[in-house]
Amino acid sequence: MSYIDWDNSLSIGNEDIDGQHKQWINIINKVHGALIGERNSSLESLTIEALKEMEEYMAVHFAKEEEWMRSIGYPKYEQ
C-alpha cells in the first residue's frame, strides 16, 4: 500500500481546512512509514507518538471545521 498523496480532488475549497487535512495525511503517512519499516524507532513508540499527535490535532481541526460549517450555514450542521 502506498502513501496518501494530496491532490486537488481532496480539496474542499477552504484553504485553512485543506491545510489541516494535509496535516492529517502527514500524520497518517508517518504511521504508514513505521508500519512498513522506514523508521528505526519501535512500532509501539511510533504508534503512541502518532496517537498523541492525532489527539492533540483533532481538537483544533474539528473546532475549525465546525466553525466553518456554521459560518456557511451548512444545512446538516446539527446532525
Secondary structure, 3 states (H helix, E strand, C coil): CCCCCCCHHHCCCCHHHHHHHHHHHHHHHHHHHHHCCCCCCCHHHHHHHHHHHHHHHHHHHHHHHHHHHHHCCCCCCCC
